[in-house]
Amino acid sequence: MNTVPKIDTATAQPANGIDPAEWETRVDLAACYRLVDLYGMTDLHLNHISARVPGSEEHFLINPFGMMYEEITASSLIKVDLAGKIIANANPAYGVNLPGYVIHSAIHGARHDVGCVLHTHTNAGMAVSTLKCGLLPLTQTAMRWGRVAYHDFEGVVVDPDEQKRLVENLGDCEVMIMRNHGLLAVGQTIGQAFNNIYRLERACQTQLLALACNSEIAMPPQEVIARSNAQLTHGSLEWPALKRMLDRRDPSYKT
């Protein structure tokens, strides 16, 4: 029977034998959920963020379907395998969102360099997903990615057959705009994935503001766009500071 592990809140370490590396990933993933909520990128209880379990090619962690992002804790995350079998679930009253499983298992199964997958339905992301032009390199923030992937809308992502097209369309990109749907970002670490979705969201917001001005757009030369992309850091330097900010606000994500 699965039970919620007893946590020493002073050290934020589990007391029931969870592997320390997995626990650290659980804490970071719970922090990511709280940050996505804090920065207004949630769609009630919908959407999903997943993280690969360290040392495993088969297992990943994902949110309990029905919990709000502000409720997510390290111990509440569900461990599932690529075939959809739930390996560990502290609260069996909650299951895994089917589109979440279809999307995240496809990417974790195909992209072994990816440690975290993050999907959102923000107003700005959904709006840009409907534009034929997609994301334009109008700002330094938008020039962060040399390539942005696109995946055409096929309906709610519940068909396993769509997985191969998701993976093919994503390729080796860090971000993907899911047409008529929303945004997706990946990263080697949870911090990198959050950085990617945060920047992608801001790039979408800024593009919509610029287009709403109904004025001629100043597009930088291609060589400037390429140089800017090469100059921009694709890391997660701010991740420890973001977690410290969460600790000051509400450290319960660690439990």
N, C-alpha and C positions, 0 to 999 in steps of 0.2 A: 504494500500500500504506500503510495506516494504521500509524503508529508512535507510541509514547508520547513526548510532547515532552520535551526536556531542559530541566530547570528550574534556575534559579539560586535555590538555597534561601535565600540572603540576602535577595533581593527578592521571591521567590515569583512571578517573571514567566516566561512561556513563552519559549522560544528558537526557536520554529518558525513565528512569524508569526501565531499566534492573535490575533484582535482583542482589544485590551486590555479593552474592556467585557465581551466574552464571558468572558475569563479571570477577571475579577473576579466575575462571576456564577458561574462554575464553582467558584471558591474558596469563595464564600458557600454554595453548594449543598452542597459537600462538607462544610463546617463544620456545616450543618444535619443531615446524615446522622449525623455524629459526635455531635452533641448529642442527637438522638433516641435514639441508642444509649446515651449516657451517662445519660440520665434514664429508662432502662428502658422505652421505648415501642416496642421492636422485636418482631417475630415471626419470629425467625431471619432468613432472607434475604428474607422476603416483605415486602409493602407497598412503597410508592414515594413519592418526593418529586420533583417536577419544577419546573423554572424556565424561564420564557420567555427565549429568547436575545434580548438587547437589540437593538432596531431591527428585529426580525423579527416578523411576524404568523403565520408558518408553522412556525418551528422552536422546539423546546424541548429541554431537557436532562433526562435521567432515569438512574437507576442501571442498571448491568449486572446482569441477572437471574442470581443465583447467588453474588454477592459479599455478604459480611456488611457491615453498615453501618459497622463499625469499620475496614473495609478501603477504603472509598470515598475516592478522591482527586479533585482537580480534573481531572486528565488522564484518569481512568478513566470519567468520565461519558459517556454516549452521546447524540449529537445526532440527533434524529429529527424528521420533519415531521408535519403533521397527518394526512397520508394513510398514515402508518406506515412511510415509507421511511427507512432509516437513512442519515443524511448523513455522520456521522463516528463512528468507533468504534475506539479505540486497541487493543482486544483482541477480535478477531472471535470468539474462543472463547465470548464472552458475547453474549447477545441482550437483547431487551426483553421484560419480562413482559407477556403479552397483556392481562390485566385492567388493568395499569398504563397501557398505551397507550389502551385504550378509555375509561377514566375521565379521564385527564389530557388527552388530545387533545380530548375533548368540552368540557371546561371552558375550556381555553386557546383553543379555536376560538370559543367563545360569549362569554366574559368577557374583553374586551380590557383591562379594568382590573386583571386578576389577573396578577401576576408569578410567583406560586408556588402550587402545590397540594400538600397534604400529607395522606396517608391512613395510618391506623394500625389495628391489631387488638389493642389493649390489653385486659387483663382487665376493667378498670373501664368502658372504652368499649363493649366488647361486651355487658357486663351491662346498662348503661343502655339500649343499643340494643334490648334485649328488653322494656323496660318500656313499657306503654301510655302512662304519664304523660310519658315522655321525660325531658328534663332540666328539673328544677324550679329556680326562682330562690330557692334556700334560703340561699345565701351571697352575699357581695359579689362573689366570683369568678364565680359563675354569673350574676350580674346584668350582667355585662360586655356581653352581646349583647342588643339589643332584640328580635331574632328569631333563632330557631334553626330551620334547615330540616330536613326529614325526607324520606328516600327509602325506599320499601318494598323489601324483599328480593325479588329475582327470580331468585336463583341466582348462581353465580359470574359476575362481570361480564365476559363475553366476547362478548356479542351487540351489534353496533353499533346495533341498534334501540333498545337501552336508553339510549343516549347522550342522546336528546332528552328522556327523562323525568328523567335525572340533572340536566340543565341546567335544565329547567322547575322541578324541585323545589328546586334550589339558589337559583334566582332571583338576587337581589342580596345574599344573605346571606354572611357571612364564615365560618360554620361550618354543618356538616350532620351529623346523625346518620343513618347508613345502617342501617336497621332490621335486627336480627338479624345484624349484620355488623361495624360499627365506626364510627370517627370520620373526618371529613374537615374540613380547614380550608384557607382560601385567604387570600392577602394581596397587597397591591400590591407588597410586597418580600418577600424570603426571611425577613428578620427578623420582619416582621409575621405571616407565616404560622406561624413557629415559636412566636411569642408566643401566637397563637390556639390552637394545638394543645396547648401546655403548659397554658394556663389551662383549656381545655376538659377535658383529662384530669384536672386537679386538681378541677374542679367535679364530674366524674363520681365520682371517688374519695370526695369528701366526702359526696355524696348517698348513696352506698351505705353509708358508715359511719353516717350519720344514720338511714337506714331500718332498718339492722340493730339499732338500739337498741330497736325495737318500742315506741316511745313516740310521743306526739302531737307532730307537727311544727309549729314556729312559722313560719308563712309571713308575710313582711312584707306590708304593704298595697301595693296596686298602684301608688299614687302614689309610694311610697318606692322601689319597684323601678324605676319610670320615671326618677325623679330620680337614682338611683344609676347607672343606665345612662348618663345624660347626663354624669355627673361623671367616669366612668372613661375613662382614656386608651387609645386603640386604636393606639398607636404601637409602636416597637421600640427604645426608648431604651437597653435593656440589650444590644442586639446587639453593639456593639463590645466591651463587657466580656466577653460570652460567648466571643467569638473570642480575646480575650486569655487567657482561662482555658484554652481549647483549646491556644493556643500554649505555655502553660506545661506542659501535660500531654503533648501530642504534636502538633507542628506539621506532621506528614506529610500532613495533609489538603490542604495547599497545593500539593503536588507533582503 
